[in-house]
Amino acid sequence: MNRGSVSGHFLGAPGRRIFALLREPAGRPRGGTVLVVPPFGEEMNKSRRMITETAQRLCDAGRPVLLPDLYGTGDSEGEFHDARVDLWLEDLELACHLAAGRGSPVEAILAVRLGCALAVAAARRGALPVGAASAWWQPALDGKRYLAQFLRLRVAAGSMRGEAPETVDGLRARSAGGEVLSVAGYDLSPALVKGLESLSAEALPPGSGRLHWFEFVRDAGAAPPLPATRFIERAQAAGASVVIETVAAEPFWLSSEIVRLPEVVDRTATALAGAPDVAFGQTAPEGRVRP
């Protein structure tokens, strides 16, 4: 099968350039571009295989797929300690401009983990098309809560090494005082910490397109967590089209090994490629998504 072409692009001004990987189908595209909004830190490395396989499936269906490395990450310029949430939102807008300039504007979004909160924030400020269809993988919508979980990695690692005890609140206070925090190999500047703490997606922007929410659970038959249920109820009450699917499978973004979930890849590609909606909301055993 001819899966088209793959090209790399540097976007933005020198010193602030970001790298974006563009997959384009063979022949004329059969729809607009799918933009990937990546997860945070090491979760992106763990998710790359799943994202790549989904992008290949979408290209097979005739859809271009654009994956940017946000500033300070991947092959983009800058170091991680240079990163800021407001710059990342600008990066998503740059990616949209690239897609539009190539004749395939962004019409769909695949957002992963904290990338879901970034996508909502970008849409609210006009950096992303509000009406785009979206697929969310295990959304993390509360930046403050997500940051607390991330900082706990440092607290736990220090405890295991027998170092002086630290707390999440103490680390936050030190960041507010100007200290760069090193957590699991990533240096978080005070500006990035502040931006993450202010990142919160409590509702979808008005006029949002259809949203397919993938929630990963430990056991088949488990209900989605209450925050997810409440968010979806609010969105549906406001007129949004939202469906949720629970998937009993290993959390690929955390696993020590690279995890593949072909059924999730297929479902996501189907949801974003413009095919008719399929039956969501069922829970499948052993990490499989029911047909």
Helices and strands as residue ranges (DSSP letters): E 5-11, E 18-24, E 33-37, H 42-60, E 65-69, G 80-82, H 85-101, E 106-112, H 114-124, E 133-137, H 143-160, H 168-176, E 181-183, E 186-188, H 190-197, E 211-217, H 226-237, E 242-248, H 262-272, G 285-287
